[in-house]
Amino acid sequence: MSRIWLTVLLWAMLVPTAQLAEEGTDHESLVQGSDWQVLEALWSQAERDSGEKGILLVLFPGYSVESEWAERWGSALLQQPAASAVSLAWVFAGPLSVFYDERELPVAASVARLRRDQSIQRIVLVAHSSGSFPAHQWLNQVASDSVLRTRFLNAVTYINLDGGSGEGLPGDDLALGSPALELLELGLAVAAKDVVTGSHSSNSADMLAMAGQYPGLFQYLALEVDSGCEEDAGWCLHDALIIRRPYNTQTFDLRRDYTEFTSERPVTIGWWPKGWHHCFRVYQEGTSCGCRQ
């Protein structure tokens, strides 16, 4: 955990300067706003007729990401063919502190709603950066409910985008417990690697360690990107898992990187598991998919 603490604390110090990155863009945004419904403060949902039933996408963005920014990210993802089977999406705001100290997100309320909605049978959980901590809290609470634990056993795909494991954080609820791990069909620990400079995103070592900590459950993915980031600009590459070419080539610009998607700067979805839709169809038929390796 020592390296995670050091790198994320550095991130916290950089936030004020990141917010001052250049304003404006020469390119019109390609993202059309989805009809997001506010369920509670810091939590929204979007529904659509995808032709499938029962697939829920849950998004936990990074530290200090505002609800409207997260919704724009969610809208961009939902427009991608890879996510075409998703029929319901939930998006949360980012944690108010780097290590999610306040536990301010409506996690318990969302788990209660999940229990009431019998139509949901499959979950794709995606967390970026510090959003991995509330994502782990959420999955732990799902697993602690006996009804939900039975329903979602081996039925969750979890994608951790350059976040952390949560091990060693106060409260013992921000790391994945054994019951939560039993829900996973597939776990991906994802970092970004720039194809031009060879540099890696800031938490790449933590993602590699997480995959090693949970062998057979998590796979490590170094997603190759042509990011435009400068050499060794790990925090710029950190956001390349959200937008293919981040706006600040030295660090991150959270507002623009989560909202201003264009043809030159499309949303990143290369981490979406290949063959996932096939796995879900096999899952519906009640047979083994083989996605869990």
N, C-alpha and C positions, 0 to 999 in steps of 0.2 A: 504493500500500500504506500510506501514512502514515496515512490516515484509518482504515483497518481496524485498524492497530495501536493507535491512540488509543482507538477505541471498544471494542475487545475487551479492552484492558487495563483500561479503566474497568469493564467487565463483571466481570473477575477480582476487582477490589476490592469489587464489590458482592455477591459470592457469599455471604460470611458473613452479611450482613444479610438476604439473600433467604431463606436457610434458616430464619430466625427468624420467618417470616410466620405468621399466625394458624393454629392447629391446629384440626382437626375440621371437620366439614361437616354441614349439616342434611339433605343429600340422599344417598340410597343410591347407591353407584356402579352404573352400568349395565354395566360391563365384566365379562364372565365370563372367567376366566383360560383361555387356551389351554394346551394341553399342550406346554409348552416343554421341549425336551431340551437339556441343556448339552452342547455338543460339545467346547468347551475353556473355560478361564477367560475370561470377557468375551465369549463368543460362544455363542448358543443358536439352536435352530431349532424350527419348528412345521410339521407336515405336515397336509394335509387333502385330502379328495376334493372338488375344486371342479368336477368335470365337464370340466375342461380338463387339458391335460398340458403340462408343460415351462415353466411361468411361475414365476420366482423373484423374490420381493420381498426386497431387501436394505436394512436400515435402519441408519443411523449417526446416533445422537442427539448432542446437544451436550455441551460440556465438563462433566465431573464427573457426568454422569447415570449412575446405577448400573444394573447389569444388570436387576434386577427392575423398576425403573421403566421401562426401555426395553421390556421384555417387555409391560408393561401398555399402553404406547403401541401396540406391535405388535398386541396382541389387539384393541384398539379399532379400529384400521384394518382388520383382517381381517374384522370384523363388518359393515363398510360394503358396500353393494351395488356401489359403484364398484370395489372390490377383490375381487369375487366370483370372478374367474377365477384368482386366485393359488392355486397348489397347494402351494408351499413358501415359507417365510419364514425369513430369517436376520436376527438382530438382534444388534448389538454394543453393548457398554457405551460410554459417552462417553469421549473422551480425558481422560487424567489431568492434562494441562496445556492451556492455551488453544490453543497452536499445535502440539499433538501432538508435543512434542519427543522423548519417549521411544520413540515408535513401538511401543507396548506391545501393541497389538491383534494377534490371530492372523490377520493378513491373508494371509500366505504359505500358512498351513495351509488357509484357506478357499478360496483360489485352487486349491490342489492338489485339494481335494475337488470343486470345480466341474469340474475337468478329468476326474475319474473318473466323475462323474455325467452320463452321456450323454443323460439324459432332459431336462435343462434346455436350452431353446432360446431363451428370451427372458428379459430381466432388467429389472426396475423398481428403480432405485437411488434411494433417498431419503435426503438428509442434512440435518440441521438444525444451523445455527450452526457451531461448530468441528468438528462431525462431517463437514463438507465436506472437511477436510484428509485424514483417513484414507479417506474415500470416493474421493478422487482417487488416493491411493496404491493403493487396491484396484483401481480401474479401470486404472491404469497397469500394474499387475502382470498383470491379465487380458490386456491388449493385448500385453504382452511375451512371452506364450506363443503360439507360432505356431498351435497347434491351436485354442486358445480365440479367438484373433484371427480366424481363419477362421469359426468357429462363430457368433461374436457380432458380426460385421461388420454395422453398421446394424441392430442388434437390441437396443439398450439405450435405455431411457428414463431420463434422469437428472433428478431434481428437487432443486435446491439451495434450501433454505428459509432465507433470510436469513443465509447463511454468507459465505464468501469464495472468492476464486479460488485462493489459495495461492501466487500469484506473489510471488517475492522471499523466500520462506521458505527457511531452510537445508535443504540436501539435494537440492533440485531434483526431489523426488518427490511433493510435495504440491500441485503444479499439474498440470493436465491436459496431457499430452504429445500430440503429433500422432497417434501410433497409437491412444491412448485416444479421441481425438475422432472417429476414423474409426468407432468402434463405435456412436456415437450415432445413433439414429433421431430422437430429440427431446431437447432440453435445455431445462429451464425454470429461470430465475433468478427466485425468488419473494420478494417483500416483502409486508408487510401495510400496508393503509391503512384507518384508522378512518373509518367513514362519518359519525360524529357530530362528531369534532374535526378531521378532515382530517389528523391526524398520521400519520407513517410509522414503520415499524419501524426499529431502529437501523442495520441494514446495508442499507437500501433503496438508497442511492447505490452501494454496492458491487455489488448485484445488477444495477442498471441498467448499470454499467460492464462487468460480466461479459458481459451480453448484447451490448453494443457491441463487446467484444473478440472475440467469436466469432459474427459475423453469419452467418445461414444455419443455424447449429447451435443457438443458444440464443435463446429468446424471453423477454422480461421480462414478468412478471406482477405487478401490484400488486393483490393479493387484497383485495377490500373486505370488511371485517368490522365488526360491531357488538360491540366488544370489552369495553366498560365501562372501558377504560383512561383515565387522566387525560390531558389535553392534553399533547402532547410527551413522553409516557411511552414512549419508543422501546423500552425493554427489556421492558415489559409487552406491547407489540405484537409484539415478537420471539417471545414464547411463544404469541401468538394464532395462529400457524401450526401449533401443536400442539393447543391447546385453544381453543375459540371464545371463551370469556370467562375469561381467566387470573385466578388467585386474588388476586394482589397487583396493585392497580390502578396502582401506581407503578413497579414493576420486575418481576422474575420470581421465581417460587417453583418451582424445578425439580422438587422431589419431587411436589408436588401437581399442578402443571401437566402432568406426564407420567403421572399415575396416577389422579387423582380425577375421572373423567369421569361426568357426570350428564346428565339430560335438559335441565337449564339450562346445563350446561357440556359440550356434546358434543365429541368429537374433531373436529379440523379436517381436512377432506379436500377442500375446494373447489379446492385446487391440483391435484388429480388430473386429468390431461389428459382433456378431453372427447373422446369417440370413440376412446379408447385401445383398448377391447376390440375395436371394429371393426377398428382398425389391426392388432391381433394376428391376427385371423382372416384378413385379407387376407395378412399376412406368412406365415401357415402355408400359404396356397395358392401362395406363391412369386411373387406379383405385387407391384407397387409400391403402397404405401398413400398416399403423398403427405403423410405426417405430417412428414417432414423438409422444412423450408421454408427 
